[in-house]
Amino acid sequence: MRHAIFAFFLAASPAFAGGVTVANCDPIDPGLLECDFTNRNTEAVAEFSYTVLVSEEGRAVPWVDTDSLSSRAMYQYQVAGGIEPAETIRILLQFPAVSERADPARLTYRVTVTEARGVDGSPLP
C-alpha cells in the first residue's frame, strides 16, 4: 500500500511556531495530511496559518513548497472549538498534490505553523 510507505519517511522532529507544535503527520491521500497539533500557549488557538514542504531525497527542488506560493493566504485553518492550552487534536490538512513522478518511498513531509491566532484574531506568541 502506497500510504504505508509514505508514513515511514515523515519528518521526525515537530514543527513549532506561534506556540503550536505539529507532529505525527500521516499522508491520507494525495494532497491530504493528518497531523497532531498541540497548543503550548496559555490561551486557546482559534486559527492558524501553515506551510507544507514535500521533498525527495536526491532532488534539489521540492515537489511542494507552499511557502513559495503567492496564494499563502489559502493555507489557513479555522479550528472548530479551538485548541485549548495543553490540548492536542488531530487535524486533516490540504496542500497541492505531489507529482506522479515522485518516488513515494523517498518523500519527506514537513508542516510548519507560521502563525497562530487567538479568539480575538490577534497573533499568539
C-alpha positions in Angstrom: 0.0 0.0 0.0 1.4 3.3 -1.1 0.4 5.3 2.1 2.2 2.9 4.4 5.4 3.7 2.7 4.8 7.5 3.0 4.3 7.3 6.7 7.8 5.8 7.2 9.6 8.9 5.8 7.9 11.8 7.5 9.9 14.4 9.3 10.6 13.2 12.8 11.0 16.5 14.6 7.9 18.5 15.4 7.5 21.9 13.8 6.8 24.8 16.2 5.6 28.4 15.8 3.0 30.6 17.5 3.0 28.2 20.5 1.7 25.3 18.4 3.6 22.1 17.7 2.9 19.8 14.8 3.9 16.1 14.9 2.9 12.6 13.7 1.8 13.6 10.2 0.4 10.8 8.1 -0.5 11.1 4.4 -4.1 10.1 3.8 -4.5 10.8 0.1 -2.6 12.9 -2.5 -2.8 16.4 -1.1 -4.0 15.4 2.4 -2.1 15.0 5.6 -3.4 14.2 9.0 -1.3 15.7 11.9 -1.3 16.2 15.7 -1.4 19.8 16.8 -0.6 20.7 20.4 -1.3 24.2 21.8 1.6 25.3 24.1 0.1 28.7 24.7 -1.8 29.9 27.8 -4.7 30.9 25.5 -6.9 29.0 23.1 -5.9 28.8 19.4 -8.8 29.7 17.1 -7.0 29.5 13.8 -3.5 29.1 12.3 -1.6 29.6 9.1 0.7 26.8 7.8 3.1 25.8 5.1 3.8 22.3 3.7 7.1 21.2 2.2 7.3 17.9 0.4 10.8 16.9 -0.6 12.5 13.9 -2.0 15.9 12.6 -1.1 18.3 13.2 -4.1 16.2 16.0 -5.6 17.3 19.7 -5.4 13.8 21.1 -5.9 11.0 20.1 -3.6 7.8 18.7 -5.1 5.6 21.0 -3.0 6.6 24.2 -1.2 3.5 26.2 -0.2 5.7 28.9 1.4 6.9 29.9 -2.0 3.3 30.2 -3.5 1.7 33.5 -4.0 -1.5 32.1 -2.6 -0.2 31.5 1.0 -3.5 33.0 2.4 -5.4 29.9 1.4 -3.3 27.8 3.8 -5.2 28.8 6.9 -7.2 26.6 9.2 -10.0 27.6 11.5 -10.3 25.2 14.3 -13.8 24.3 15.3 -14.0 24.6 19.1 -10.3 25.8 19.1 -7.3 24.1 20.6 -7.2 24.8 24.4 -3.9 25.2 26.2 -2.1 21.9 26.5 -4.7 20.2 24.3 -3.6 18.0 21.3 -6.0 17.4 18.4 -5.7 15.6 15.1 -6.4 17.8 12.0 -6.6 16.9 8.3 -4.8 19.5 6.2 -4.8 20.1 2.4 -1.9 21.0 0.2 -1.2 20.6 -3.6 -0.8 17.0 -4.7 2.6 15.6 -5.4 3.5 14.7 -9.0 3.2 11.1 -10.1 6.9 11.3 -11.0 7.8 11.4 -7.2 9.1 8.2 -5.6 6.7 7.7 -2.6 9.3 5.7 -0.7 11.7 8.7 -0.6 9.2 11.6 0.2 9.6 13.7 3.4 6.7 15.9 4.6 7.2 18.9 6.8 4.3 21.0 8.1 5.1 24.3 9.8 2.7 26.6 11.7 3.6 30.1 10.6 1.2 32.0 12.8 -1.4 31.0 15.4 -4.2 33.4 16.3 -6.4 33.6 19.4 -10.1 34.0 19.8 -9.9 37.8 19.1 -7.8 37.1 15.9 -4.6 38.5 17.3 -1.4 36.6 16.8 -0.2 34.4 19.7 3.5 34.4 20.8 
